[in-house]
Each structure stands twice: as C-alpha cells, then as structure tokens.
Amino acid sequence: MNYYIVIPAHNEEKFIGLTLESLVNQTVLPKKAVIVNDNSTDKTAEIVQSYITNHPWISLVEKKSDAIHLPGSKVIQAFQAGLATLDEEYDIMVKGDSDLIFPSNYFETIINHFKSDTKIGMAGGFAYIEKNGEWILENLTDKDHIRGAFKAYRKETFKQIGGLQPAMGWDTVDELLCKFYDWKIVTDESLKVKHLKPTGANYNQASRYKQGEAFYTLGYGFFITAVASLKLAMRKGKPLLFIDYIKGFWKAKAENKTMLVTSEQAKFVKAYRWKKMISKLTKM
C-alpha cells in the first residue's frame, strides 16, 4: 500500500524542517508529499525547496489566502489546493500538519493497520507536547479520536465521506461519517507524534465562537453541545470558554448556518453521541 500526504504550512520556518526530516526518515516513505505554502512571509518555502532537491517525491504548492487564522476552513482550503495537484494512484491519503515529528515507524505501522482489516477506514497515533522538558500526551480528546494534525484515510473511505470539509469541525465530522458508513477507526497508543506547537496557539478573538458553531453544524443539538462544550473547556483549563462555545452555538442556530451533515446523518450523530455519553456514565 502506498500513501500520499498533504501538509498545509503558514509561517512554519521554525518547524517545517523538523517535520520533513521525520518524513524522509520514515521506514516506508510517502509516494508523494505535497507541502502547501499558504501565504507565508518567512522562509517556509525555501526550507521546503531545499528538501525537494534530494527528495523528488516532495513538491511545493503556493497558495495565497487571507492572513487571518480561522480554525478549520483555512487549513482545509490549503489541503484541497494540495490535493488538486495529485493523481488517484494512492491507497491511503494523509492530512498532516507542519509542526510535527513523526516516529520513524509511524507510516509503516499505519499501513499495517490498514492491511490487517479491510473495514478500517481511518488510523492514527497520539499527539504529545513538551512540558517542563518532558513529552506528555496532549489530552484534548478521547482516546478513540484521531487528531486533525495527522489523519490517515483509506482511499475508499476518503472518497465515501466526500473528502475533508473546509469548516471547523472537519476533523470530527470525518469520523462521524466514517461510523455512519460503517468503517472502523483505529488509534495506536504506541505511535507518539511530537506536536511542536500546542493546539489553538494561534486562535484569535474572531474565532472563539467557532467551536460552538461547529457543534451546531455537526447536528449535536443543544444538550450534547452543552456537555461537549463543558468537557472541552475543562480539558483546555479555561472554564470560561464554555460560555463562548454556547454563544457560538446559538449564534449559528440564529443564522441558520449550513450543516456539515444531512438530516439522516444528524439523527445518527445524535444517537451515537447519546450512546457514548450513557456508556461513560454507566462506567462511573
């Protein structure tokens, strides 16, 4: 099985070299790696070019977009620009970030997971951040969720879910649609990816309501949104974010924002979330 990886990058001169170094040191190399330089004003493009010289499977795509950081939409628009340059000769599609260090056996292990069961639609490891000189789990999500920083999809799954949606919540709706279409999602705790820039480091005031909007467009409904918002705010150590998330939900509802799921899928999502919550409560 071969894999393609698309990595959006915006002003990542500090980290992109480390990410590419970890890619060229993989026990199984990507067939193609596309780095999308999204409006960078630093040396990101130069660093990527220096790798292309010795590794022709790496390519660079230039993209111009607004400088504002909007979680979800901007990064996936950049991903789509990279995807558009690729052919269909892949078995696994990977969306990566430009601030990661992959362990050398990362993609060999991911490929082995896909080979082990044809019903596995997505696979990934876990993100670790540096704190006081130690690498610790970046514990923002449940253990059965693959972080948006490193998503690997079986080609058939990627096509069936309609690729990635340019909106916040893209890295949740993909997994919900995976479940909807009866694909399995595998997370491997042995695969520890170093995440060099903690999640949300660039989020600005304009984007603080986006999480609540995402919960609305995922079809969660208010009660599930309230539970998910509280949980996420507490995990981030910022309880007041709960208020922003709830405001974002009501704002999206009032504006009748476009849903990321169909009404049939929304029904499935609600039932799946309820089942998951009840299962956790019964284990307490």
N, C-alpha and C positions, 0 to 999 in steps of 0.2 A: 504493500500500500504506500502511496506517496501523498505528501501533503504540501499545500500552498499556505503561506502565511502573509497576511496583510497587516502592516503596522502603521497607524497614523502617528505623526510626530509634529509637535508645535514647540519650538524653542527648547529642544531637548539635548543641546550640546553637552551638557553635564553627564547625561546617562545613556544616550543612544549608542555610543561606542561600546559600553559595557553590555548592552542588550545584544548588539550584533556579534560581539566576541563570544557571548554564550551560545548564539545560534551557530556560528562557524565551528564551534567545539562540540556540537551535538554528535552522538554516536550514529544517528541517522539524520542526514542533512535534509533541509527542505528541498523540494524540486524547484520551487520558486519562492522568493521572499520579496515583497513589494513594500518599500517604505514610502509613505505619502507625506511629503513635506508640506504641512498645512500653514502657509503664511508665516514661516519662521523668519525672525530678524537676526538670528545668531548663526553659528557655524554648523547647524544640524546637517544641511545639505552637503557641505564639504566633507564632513566625517563619513557620511554615507557613501559619497563618491570614492573615498579612499578605500573602502571595503569592496566596492564594485570591481575595482581594478584586478583584485586577486580572486574574487568570487563572482563569476558571471551570472550565477543564479539569483543574485541580488539586483534589484532595479529600484530606481528612484522616480517618483511621480511628483510633480509640483502642483500644488493646489492653492488657489487664492480664496480666502474667506474672511469674514469679519474677525477682528481681533478678540471680540468678547467671548468669554468661556461660558458656553451653555451646556450643561451636562447632557450627554446622550446624543442630541441632534448633531452637534458639530463633529464629534468623533466618528459617528456612523456615516455622515456625509463624506468624510475623508476616507473611511473604509471603502465606501461604494466607489469612490474615484479610483482607488487601487484595484478593486475587484473588476472594474470595467476593462482593465488592461490585460486581464488573464483569460486563458482559454479554459476548456472544460476537462482537461486531462489530469484531474486530481481525484483522489479518493476521500481526502479529508481537507476541510477548509478551516483555517485558524485565524481568529482575530486576536492580535497581540497588542500590547502597549509598549511604548518606547522607554520605559523606566523599569525594566525587569532584568533579572539574571536567572536564566533557566538552568537547572541542574543538567549536566551533560547527557544523562539518560532520559531526559524528560519526554521527548517525542518518540523515542523507541518504545518507551513504556506505554504512552498513549496509543500508539499503533497496535501494540499487543492487546490492549483492552478492546479496541475495535475488532481485531481479528478473532478474539475469544468468543464473541457473541454478535450475530448479525442484527440483533434488536437494539444494540447500544447505539444511540443517536448522538450523544454528546459525552465528552470526557474532559477531565481537568484535574489539576492538583490544588494546592492551597497557597495563599499569599502570606508571606512573612515580612514583618517590618523590623527595622533596627531600633532597639530601645535600650539605653544605658549599656551599649556595647554588646547586646545580645539580640539574636534574631528570634522574635516571638510571633505567634500566629496573629494575623490582622483579623481579629474576631468580630467582623461586622455582619456576618451572615450565618445561616445554619450550615451544618456540615454536608448537607446534600445539595448545596448550591455551588455552581462554578462561577468564580468571579469574572466580571466583564473584562478584566485585564488579560485573560488568557482562555479564550473559548475555542474548543476544537469540536467540529461538527462532521459527522458522516455526510458525504455529498447528498445522498438521497434525503436525509433529514433536513439539511440546509435548504434544499430546493422545496421540500414539502411545507416548511414553516414560512416560506416566502422570503428567505434571507433575513437580514437584520433591519429593524425599523428605526429610522432616524428620529428618535424621541427618547426622552428619559423613560426608563422602564424597559428599554430594548433587551437588557440582559436578564430580565425576569420573564417577559412575555415569550422569549425564545424557549425557555424551559417549560413554561406552562403549555405552550403549543406542542412541545415535544411529548408531554404527558397526554395531551388531548389526542395526538395521533398515535399514541401507544408505543413510543420509543422509550428506551431506558436511558437514565443519566447516571454516569459513574464518576465519583470523586475518589481520588487516590491520595491518602494521607502521607504516603512515602515521598510524594513529589512536592518538595518545598521550594517555591519560587520566591526569590528575594524581590520585594516590591520597594523600590528605592525612594518613591515619593508617596507618602500615605494618601489614601483615597480622600478626595474632597479638598485637597490642599489649595486648589485654585478656585473653589466655588465662591461666587460673589453674591452680593445682596440681591441682584436681579434674579438669581437662580434659586433662592431659598424656598420659594413656594413650589418649585418644580417636582419635588418628591411627592407632595400631596396630589399634584396634578397627575403624576404617573400612577398613583394608586387608583385614582378615578378612572383613568383611561384603560387600566388593566381589568376593570369591571369588578373591583373589590366590594363596592358598596360602603356605606359609612362605618358600620360596626367593625368590619375587618380592617378598614383603613385606620380606625382609631387604635386598634390593638397593634397593627403593624407599625404605626407611627410612634407609639409609646415605646415599643421594643427597640426600634432603630435609634430613637433619640437617646434612650438609656445606654445603648451599646456604644454610641458615639460620646457618651459622657456629657451631653448637652441637653438636659431635660426640656429646656425652653424651645428646642427645635420642634417639639410635639405641636406647639401652637402654630408654628409656620406651616407644618405639614397639613394640619387640619384646615387652616385658612386656604392653602393651595387646593385642597380637595373641593371645598365649597366654591372657590373661585372658578375652578374647572367645570364644576356642575352648572353654575350660573351661566357660564359662557358656552355651555353645551359642547365642550371640546370633543374632537373626533376620537372615538375609541380605538384602541390597538387590537381589540378582539371583536368578533361577531357576537350577536346575542346568544347563539348556541355555545360559543366558546366561553362567554362571560358566565353562563349558567354552570358550565363545567368548572371554571376557575373558582367560583364561589363555593361550590360543593367540595372541591379539592381543598381549599383553604379551611373551611369549616372542619372537614375530616382531620386535617393536620392539627388544628387547634385542639379539638376534642381528644385526639390521641396524646398530645402533650399534657393536657390536663389530667388524663387518667393515669399517666405515669408519675405524676407529682405525689 
